[in-house]
Amino acid sequence: MALETALNSQITDAVTQANVKVLADSPALSLSNLYQMVSQSLGLSAQNAVMSQQQSNIIHQASTTQGVNLIYAVDTAAVADASEKISRADVPSSMVDVLGVLKALTRT
């Protein structure tokens, strides 16, 4: 209780209690501001990650489309010539030999 002054003691008690309430509320307010700032920062980082994934998907789709267009633009005669060279190189029989060796190794 406040000391006796020329003022009413109830008035001085009310003023000191109001000041104590303001002092007691300040840690809670500062923590709530901190929590709000952290949650907004996390929300923005999640939004940035989603936007980055969307842009990456657009780039991958564009590069895939370019690759397919490039494959379709290759001359048919060039493809036939390349496949003929591959068939002459005896690659299929070599692949069969490798497959046989692998099967023999896995059985043991």
DRENTORKOL-3810 file (N, C-alpha, C; in nm, 4 decimals):
REM DRENTORKOL-3810
@n.u->0.0833; n.v->-0.1173; n.w->0.0000; ca.u->0.0000; ca.v->0.0000; ca.w->0.0000; c.u->0.0883; c.v->0.1243; c.w->0.0000
@n.u->0.0417; n.v->0.2273; n.w->-0.0664; ca.u->0.1213; ca.v->0.3493; ca.w->-0.0803; c.u->0.1272; c.v->0.4258; c.w->0.0504
@n.u->0.2281; n.v->0.5083; n.w->0.0581; ca.u->0.2428; ca.v->0.5944; ca.w->0.1755; c.u->0.1349; c.v->0.7020; c.w->0.1748
@n.u->0.1086; n.v->0.7522; n.w->0.2946; ca.u->0.0090; ca.v->0.8576; ca.w->0.3069; c.u->0.0594; c.v->0.9859; c.w->0.2420
@n.u->-0.0176; n.v->1.0390; n.w->0.1510; ca.u->0.0151; ca.v->1.1651; ca.w->0.0847; c.u->-0.1081; c.v->1.2529; c.w->0.0859
@n.u->-0.0967; n.v->1.3648; n.w->0.0203; ca.u->-0.2110; ca.v->1.4547; ca.w->0.0129; c.u->-0.3205; c.v->1.3965; c.w->-0.0761
@n.u->-0.2837; n.v->1.3009; n.w->-0.1590; ca.u->-0.3821; ca.v->1.2362; ca.w->-0.2458; c.u->-0.4482; c.v->1.1211; c.w->-0.1726
@n.u->-0.5570; n.v->1.0770; n.w->-0.2277; ca.u->-0.6257; ca.v->0.9611; ca.w->-0.1725; c.u->-0.5393; c.v->0.8373; c.w->-0.1979
@n.u->-0.5236; n.v->0.7505; n.w->-0.1011; ca.u->-0.4386; ca.v->0.6327; ca.w->-0.1155; c.u->-0.4926; c.v->0.5350; c.w->-0.2187
@n.u->-0.6225; n.v->0.5337; n.w->-0.2429; ca.u->-0.6793; ca.v->0.4437; ca.w->-0.3443; c.u->-0.6344; c.v->0.4846; c.w->-0.4846
@n.u->-0.6174; n.v->0.6139; n.w->-0.5055; ca.u->-0.5716; ca.v->0.6619; ca.w->-0.6368; c.u->-0.4268; c.v->0.6187; c.w->-0.6598
@n.u->-0.3437; n.v->0.6349; n.w->-0.5618; ca.u->-0.2038; ca.v->0.5957; ca.w->-0.5792; c.u->-0.1894; c.v->0.4442; c.w->-0.5937
@n.u->-0.2720; n.v->0.3682; n.w->-0.5231; ca.u->-0.2697; ca.v->0.2224; ca.w->-0.5404; c.u->-0.3092; c.v->0.1834; c.w->-0.6818
@n.u->-0.4098; n.v->0.2479; n.w->-0.7370; ca.u->-0.4543; ca.v->0.2174; ca.w->-0.8729; c.u->-0.3448; c.v->0.2483; c.w->-0.9744
@n.u->-0.2751; n.v->0.3605; n.w->-0.9550; ca.u->-0.1679; ca.v->0.3981; ca.w->-1.0479; c.u->-0.0530; c.v->0.2990; c.w->-1.0397
@n.u->-0.0108; n.v->0.2603; n.w->-0.9213; ca.u->0.1016; ca.v->0.1667; ca.w->-0.9098; c.u->0.0636; c.v->0.0287; c.w->-0.9620
@n.u->-0.0601; n.v->-0.0150; n.w->-0.9406; ca.u->-0.1028; ca.v->-0.1445; ca.w->-0.9937; c.u->-0.1091; c.v->-0.1419; c.w->-1.1451
@n.u->-0.1512; n.v->-0.0299; n.w->-1.2051; ca.u->-0.1539; ca.v->-0.0182; ca.w->-1.3517; c.u->-0.0131; c.v->-0.0258; c.w->-1.4076
@n.u->0.0817; n.v->0.0399; n.w->-1.3402; ca.u->0.2206; ca.v->0.0356; ca.w->-1.3873; c.u->0.2776; c.v->-0.1056; c.w->-1.3772
@n.u->0.2437; n.v->-0.1786; n.w->-1.2711; ca.u->0.2913; ca.v->-0.3157; ca.w->-1.2573; c.u->0.2317; c.v->-0.4034; c.w->-1.3660
@n.u->0.1058; n.v->-0.3796; n.w->-1.4022; ca.u->0.0424; ca.v->-0.4588; ca.w->-1.5074; c.u->0.1124; c.v->-0.4350; c.w->-1.6417
@n.u->0.1476; n.v->-0.3105; n.w->-1.6690; ca.u->0.2192; ca.v->-0.2802; ca.w->-1.7943; c.u->0.3539; c.v->-0.3504; c.w->-1.7955
@n.u->0.4238; n.v->-0.3484; n.w->-1.6839; ca.u->0.5534; ca.v->-0.4161; ca.w->-1.6765; c.u->0.5383; c.v->-0.5673; c.w->-1.6887
@n.u->0.4298; n.v->-0.6231; n.w->-1.6376; ca.u->0.4090; ca.v->-0.7676; ca.w->-1.6442; c.u->0.3689; c.v->-0.8130; c.w->-1.7841
@n.u->0.3040; n.v->-0.7253; n.w->-1.8589; ca.u->0.2594; ca.v->-0.7622; ca.w->-1.9940; c.u->0.3708; c.v->-0.7546; c.w->-2.0971
@n.u->0.4741; n.v->-0.6789; n.w->-2.0726; ca.u->0.5755; ca.v->-0.6577; ca.w->-2.1763; c.u->0.6494; c.v->-0.7851; c.w->-2.2177
@n.u->0.6867; n.v->-0.8786; n.w->-2.1292; ca.u->0.7513; ca.v->-1.0008; ca.w->-2.1791; c.u->0.6588; c.v->-1.0848; c.w->-2.2669
@n.u->0.5314; n.v->-1.0905; n.w->-2.2294; ca.u->0.4377; ca.v->-1.1686; ca.w->-2.3105; c.u->0.4186; c.v->-1.1053; c.w->-2.4470
@n.u->0.4110; n.v->-0.9734; n.w->-2.4520; ca.u->0.3944; ca.v->-0.9061; ca.w->-2.5813; c.u->0.5180; c.v->-0.9227; c.w->-2.6689
@n.u->0.6357; n.v->-0.9135; n.w->-2.6089; ca.u->0.7561; ca.v->-0.9286; ca.w->-2.6905; c.u->0.7697; c.v->-1.0716; c.w->-2.7429
@n.u->0.7340; n.v->-1.1708; n.w->-2.6609; ca.u->0.7377; ca.v->-1.3096; ca.w->-2.7091; c.u->0.6339; c.v->-1.3336; c.w->-2.8175
@n.u->0.5166; n.v->-1.2744; n.w->-2.8028; ca.u->0.4144; ca.v->-1.2941; ca.w->-2.9062; c.u->0.4583; c.v->-1.2304; c.w->-3.0372
@n.u->0.5249; n.v->-1.1137; n.w->-3.0294; ca.u->0.5783; ca.v->-1.0518; ca.w->-3.1514; c.u->0.6859; c.v->-1.1395; c.w->-3.2151
@n.u->0.7698; n.v->-1.1995; n.w->-3.1323; ca.u->0.8735; ca.v->-1.2883; ca.w->-3.1842; c.u->0.8125; c.v->-1.4105; c.w->-3.2523
@n.u->0.7139; n.v->-1.4728; n.w->-3.1881; ca.u->0.6490; ca.v->-1.5899; ca.w->-3.2475; c.u->0.5814; c.v->-1.5545; c.w->-3.3789
@n.u->0.5178; n.v->-1.4391; n.w->-3.3846; ca.u->0.4510; ca.v->-1.3979; ca.w->-3.5073; c.u->0.5525; c.v->-1.3753; c.w->-3.6186
@n.u->0.6657; n.v->-1.3132; n.w->-3.5867; ca.u->0.7687; ca.v->-1.2889; ca.w->-3.6876; c.u->0.8275; c.v->-1.4196; c.w->-3.7402
@n.u->0.8523; n.v->-1.5145; n.w->-3.6503; ca.u->0.9080; ca.v->-1.6433; ca.w->-3.6916; c.u->0.8095; c.v->-1.7191; c.w->-3.7789
@n.u->0.6818; n.v->-1.7170; n.w->-3.7414; ca.u->0.5824; ca.v->-1.7894; ca.w->-3.8218; c.u->0.5662; c.v->-1.7264; c.w->-3.9593
@n.u->0.5723; n.v->-1.5944; n.w->-3.9676; ca.u->0.5644; ca.v->-1.5302; ca.w->-4.0993; c.u->0.6868; c.v->-1.5634; c.w->-4.1836
@n.u->0.8031; n.v->-1.5692; n.w->-4.1221; ca.u->0.9250; ca.v->-1.6041; ca.w->-4.1965; c.u->0.9173; c.v->-1.7475; c.w->-4.2493
@n.u->0.8674; n.v->-1.8392; n.w->-4.1667; ca.u->0.8541; ca.v->-1.9776; ca.w->-4.2121; c.u->0.7515; c.v->-1.9892; c.w->-4.3240
@n.u->0.6431; n.v->-1.9150; n.w->-4.3126; ca.u->0.5431; ca.v->-1.9162; ca.w->-4.4193; c.u->0.5991; c.v->-1.8656; c.w->-4.5504
@n.u->0.6777; n.v->-1.7578; n.w->-4.5442; ca.u->0.7388; ca.v->-1.7055; ca.w->-4.6662; c.u->0.8394; c.v->-1.8033; c.w->-4.7259
@n.u->0.9158; n.v->-1.8710; n.w->-4.6410; ca.u->1.0119; ca.v->-1.9676; ca.w->-4.6945; c.u->0.9406; c.v->-2.0858; c.w->-4.7605
@n.u->0.8270; n.v->-2.1272; n.w->-4.7045; ca.u->0.7500; ca.v->-2.2353; ca.w->-4.7678; c.u->0.6940; c.v->-2.1892; c.w->-4.9019
@n.u->0.6467; n.v->-2.0662; n.w->-4.9083; ca.u->0.5963; ca.v->-2.0137; ca.w->-5.0354; c.u->0.7077; c.v->-2.0033; c.w->-5.1388
@n.u->0.8256; n.v->-1.9627; n.w->-5.0965; ca.u->0.9395; ca.v->-1.9546; ca.w->-5.1885; c.u->0.9787; c.v->-2.0925; c.w->-5.2397
@n.u->0.9711; n.v->-2.1943; n.w->-5.1534; ca.u->1.0052; ca.v->-2.3302; ca.w->-5.1969; c.u->0.9051; c.v->-2.3799; c.w->-5.3011
@n.u->0.7773; n.v->-2.3517; n.w->-5.2787; ca.u->0.6751; ca.v->-2.3941; ca.w->-5.3751; c.u->0.6953; c.v->-2.3238; c.w->-5.5082
@n.u->0.7237; n.v->-2.1935; n.w->-5.5045; ca.u->0.7453; ca.v->-2.1198; ca.w->-5.6287; c.u->0.8680; c.v->-2.1720; c.w->-5.7035
@n.u->0.9717; n.v->-2.2065; n.w->-5.6289; ca.u->1.0921; ca.v->-2.2613; ca.w->-5.6905; c.u->1.0636; c.v->-2.3957; c.w->-5.7579
@n.u->0.9839; n.v->-2.4797; n.w->-5.6932; ca.u->0.9470; ca.v->-2.6078; ca.w->-5.7540; c.u->0.8647; c.v->-2.5876; c.w->-5.8799
@n.u->0.7739; n.v->-2.4914; n.w->-5.8787; ca.u->0.6925; ca.v->-2.4651; ca.w->-5.9968; c.u->0.7791; c.v->-2.4185; c.w->-6.1127
@n.u->0.8722; n.v->-2.3271; n.w->-6.0852; ca.u->0.9598; ca.v->-2.2788; ca.w->-6.1905; c.u->1.0494; c.v->-2.3910; c.w->-6.2432
@n.u->1.0948; n.v->-2.4771; n.w->-6.1545; ca.u->1.1769; ca.v->-2.5904; ca.w->-6.1967; c.u->1.0978; c.v->-2.6858; c.w->-6.2861
@n.u->0.9715; n.v->-2.7105; n.w->-6.2497; ca.u->0.8884; ca.v->-2.7968; ca.w->-6.3329; c.u->0.8650; c.v->-2.7362; c.w->-6.4704
@n.u->0.8478; n.v->-2.6060; n.w->-6.4770; ca.u->0.8294; ca.v->-2.5398; ca.w->-6.6068; c.u->0.9551; c.v->-2.5546; c.w->-6.6920
@n.u->1.0726; n.v->-2.5377; n.w->-6.6300; ca.u->1.1982; ca.v->-2.5500; ca.w->-6.7052; c.u->1.2169; c.v->-2.6939; c.w->-6.7542
@n.u->1.1864; n.v->-2.7918; n.w->-6.6686; ca.u->1.2010; ca.v->-2.9318; ca.w->-6.7102; c.u->1.1047; c.v->-2.9660; c.w->-6.8225
@n.u->0.9830; n.v->-2.9149; n.w->-6.8156; ca.u->0.8863; ca.v->-2.9423; ca.w->-6.9218; c.u->0.9312; c.v->-2.8788; c.w->-7.0534
@n.u->0.9850; n.v->-2.7579; n.w->-7.0465; ca.u->1.0326; ca.v->-2.6919; ca.w->-7.1680; c.u->1.1514; c.v->-2.7657; c.w->-7.2282
@n.u->1.2433; n.v->-2.8111; n.w->-7.1429; ca.u->1.3592; ca.v->-2.8824; ca.w->-7.1976; c.u->1.3190; c.v->-3.0186; c.w->-7.2543
@n.u->1.2209; n.v->-3.0843; n.w->-7.1928; ca.u->1.1719; ca.v->-3.2112; ca.w->-7.2479; c.u->1.1058; c.v->-3.1895; c.w->-7.3835
@n.u->1.0279; n.v->-3.0832; n.w->-7.3932; ca.u->0.9629; ca.v->-3.0520; ca.w->-7.5205; c.u->1.0666; c.v->-3.0233; c.w->-7.6282
@n.u->1.1716; n.v->-2.9491; n.w->-7.5918; ca.u->1.2781; ca.v->-2.9217; ca.w->-7.6883; c.u->1.3490; c.v->-3.0497; c.w->-7.7308
@n.u->1.3723; n.v->-3.1396; n.w->-7.6356; ca.u->1.4372; ca.v->-3.2659; ca.w->-7.6694; c.u->1.3530; c.v->-3.3513; c.w->-7.7620
@n.u->1.2230; n.v->-3.3578; n.w->-7.7366; ca.u->1.1339; ca.v->-3.4354; ca.w->-7.8241; c.u->1.1284; c.v->-3.3727; c.w->-7.9621
@n.u->1.1225; n.v->-3.2404; n.w->-7.9681; ca.u->1.1227; ca.v->-3.1741; ca.w->-8.0990; c.u->1.2527; c.v->-3.2016; c.w->-8.1740
@n.u->1.3627; n.v->-3.2047; n.w->-8.1011; ca.u->1.4908; ca.v->-3.2337; ca.w->-8.1649; c.u->1.4950; c.v->-3.3768; c.w->-8.2177
@n.u->1.4397; n.v->-3.4708; n.w->-8.1407; ca.u->1.4358; ca.v->-3.6106; ca.w->-8.1860; c.u->1.3492; c.v->-3.6250; c.w->-8.3102
@n.u->1.2344; n.v->-3.5576; n.w->-8.3096; ca.u->1.1456; ca.v->-3.5645; ca.w->-8.4272; c.u->1.2041; c.v->-3.4937; c.w->-8.5481
@n.u->1.2947; n.v->-3.3985; n.w->-8.5259; ca.u->1.3537; ca.v->-3.3249; ca.w->-8.6371; c.u->1.4664; c.v->-3.4010; c.w->-8.7041
@n.u->1.5163; n.v->-3.5088; n.w->-8.6435; ca.u->1.6257; ca.v->-3.5856; ca.w->-8.7027; c.u->1.5745; c.v->-3.6553; c.w->-8.8294
@n.u->1.6570; n.v->-3.6515; n.w->-8.9310; ca.u->1.6200; ca.v->-3.7116; ca.w->-9.0596; c.u->1.6083; c.v->-3.8630; c.w->-9.0453
@n.u->1.5095; n.v->-3.9211; n.w->-9.1098; ca.u->1.4846; ca.v->-4.0645; ca.w->-9.1016; c.u->1.5996; c.v->-4.1449; c.w->-9.1632
@n.u->1.6584; n.v->-4.0938; n.w->-9.2693; ca.u->1.7698; ca.v->-4.1641; ca.w->-9.3332; c.u->1.8890; c.v->-4.1723; c.w->-9.2385
@n.u->1.9133; n.v->-4.0670; n.w->-9.1629; ca.u->2.0246; ca.v->-4.0687; ca.w->-9.0687; c.u->2.0009; c.v->-4.1723; c.w->-8.9595
@n.u->1.8747; n.v->-4.1841; n.w->-8.9143; ca.u->1.8423; ca.v->-4.2839; ca.w->-8.8123; c.u->1.8612; c.v->-4.4244; c.w->-8.8692
@n.u->1.8176; n.v->-4.4461; n.w->-8.9921; ca.u->1.8335; ca.v->-4.5779; ca.w->-9.0544; c.u->1.9811; c.v->-4.6120; c.w->-9.0718
@n.u->2.0621; n.v->-4.5143; n.w->-9.1128; ca.u->2.2051; ca.v->-4.5378; ca.w->-9.1298; c.u->2.2708; c.v->-4.5727; c.w->-8.9965
@n.u->2.2333; n.v->-4.5016; n.w->-8.8883; ca.u->2.2908; ca.v->-4.5286; ca.w->-8.7573; c.u->2.2494; c.v->-4.6651; c.w->-8.7057
@n.u->2.1233; n.v->-4.7021; n.w->-8.7252; ca.u->2.0797; ca.v->-4.8339; ca.w->-8.6774; c.u->2.1459; c.v->-4.9452; c.w->-8.7579
@n.u->2.1726; n.v->-4.9209; n.w->-8.8862; ca.u->2.2427; ca.v->-5.0218; ca.w->-8.9660; c.u->2.3864; c.v->-5.0399; c.w->-8.9168
@n.u->2.4526; n.v->-4.9286; n.w->-8.8823; ca.u->2.5891; ca.v->-4.9374; ca.w->-8.8299; c.u->2.5908; c.v->-5.0119; c.w->-8.6966
@n.u->2.4905; n.v->-4.9883; n.w->-8.6141; ca.u->2.4845; ca.v->-5.0570; ca.w->-8.4851; c.u->2.4634; c.v->-5.2065; c.w->-8.5056
@n.u->2.3783; n.v->-5.2428; n.w->-8.6004; ca.u->2.3532; ca.v->-5.3850; ca.w->-8.6224; c.u->2.4747; c.v->-5.4548; c.w->-8.6826
@n.u->2.5560; n.v->-5.3839; n.w->-8.7593; ca.u->2.6772; ca.v->-5.4422; ca.w->-8.8152; c.u->2.7865; c.v->-5.4569; c.w->-8.7095
@n.u->2.7789; n.v->-5.3799; n.w->-8.6032; ca.u->2.8843; ca.v->-5.3798; ca.w->-8.5019; c.u->2.8758; c.v->-5.5014; c.w->-8.4110
@n.u->2.7791; n.v->-5.5860; n.w->-8.4310; ca.u->2.7632; ca.v->-5.7090; ca.w->-8.3543; c.u->2.7395; c.v->-5.6801; c.w->-8.2061
@n.u->2.6718; n.v->-5.5698; n.w->-8.1784; ca.u->2.6399; ca.v->-5.5326; ca.w->-8.0406; c.u->2.5395; c.v->-5.6297; c.w->-7.9791
@n.u->2.4344; n.v->-5.6721; n.w->-8.0507; ca.u->2.3375; ca.v->-5.7622; ca.w->-7.9868; c.u->2.3998; c.v->-5.8933; c.w->-7.9391
@n.u->2.4901; n.v->-5.9523; n.w->-8.0179; ca.u->2.5496; ca.v->-6.0782; ca.w->-7.9739; c.u->2.6418; c.v->-6.0561; c.w->-7.8544
@n.u->2.7088; n.v->-5.9428; n.w->-7.8496; ca.u->2.7929; ca.v->-5.9112; ca.w->-7.7331; c.u->2.7072; c.v->-5.8949; c.w->-7.6087
@n.u->2.5924; n.v->-5.8329; n.w->-7.6252; ca.u->2.5019; ca.v->-5.8148; ca.w->-7.5121; c.u->2.4501; c.v->-5.9491; c.w->-7.4619
@n.u->2.4231; n.v->-6.0418; n.w->-7.5543; ca.u->2.3771; ca.v->-6.1747; ca.w->-7.5140; c.u->2.4864; c.v->-6.2472; c.w->-7.4374
@n.u->2.6118; n.v->-6.2319; n.w->-7.4825; ca.u->2.7234; ca.v->-6.2938; ca.w->-7.4114; c.u->2.7370; c.v->-6.2383; c.w->-7.2693
@n.u->2.7248; n.v->-6.1087; n.w->-7.2550; ca.u->2.7338; ca.v->-6.0463; ca.w->-7.1225; c.u->2.6202; c.v->-6.0940; c.w->-7.0339
@n.u->2.4997; n.v->-6.1039; n.w->-7.0899; ca.u->2.3844; ca.v->-6.1506; ca.w->-7.0137; c.u->2.4049; c.v->-6.2950; c.w->-6.9678
@n.u->2.4620; n.v->-6.3791; n.w->-7.0531; ca.u->2.4890; ca.v->-6.5164; ca.w->-7.0143; c.u->2.5893; c.v->-6.5246; c.w->-6.9006
@n.u->2.6933; n.v->-6.4422; n.w->-6.9048; ca.u->2.7925; ca.v->-6.4415; ca.w->-6.7979; c.u->2.7281; c.v->-6.3967; c.w->-6.6664
@n.u->2.6436; n.v->-6.2948; n.w->-6.6723; ca.u->2.5765; ca.v->-6.2473; ca.w->-6.5517; c.u->2.4852; c.v->-6.3538; c.w->-6.4922
@n.u->2.4135; n.v->-6.4250; n.w->-6.5770; ca.u->2.3256; ca.v->-6.5322; ca.w->-6.5260; c.u->2.4076; c.v->-6.6434; c.w->-6.4632
@n.u->2.5207; n.v->-6.6757; n.w->-6.5229; ca.u->2.6055; ca.v->-6.7808; ca.w->-6.4676; c.u->2.6630; c.v->-6.7387; c.w->-6.3326
@n.u->2.6965; n.v->-6.6111; n.w->-6.3186; ca.u->2.7512; ca.v->-6.5635; ca.w->-6.1917; c.u->2.6458; c.v->-6.5617; c.w->-6.0815
@n.u->2.5228; n.v->-6.5292; n.w->-6.1168; ca.u->2.4183; ca.v->-6.5218; ca.w->-6.0137; c.u->2.3729; c.v->-6.6601; c.w->-5.9688
@n.u->2.3948; n.v->-6.7599; n.w->-6.0474; ca.u->2.3527; ca.v->-6.8962; ca.w->-6.0088; c.u->2.4480; c.v->-6.9566; c.w->-5.9066
@n.u->2.5719; n.v->-6.9104; n.w->-5.9066; ca.u->2.6706; ca.v->-6.9700; ca.w->-5.8144; c.u->2.6647; c.v->-6.9068; c.w->-5.6787
END
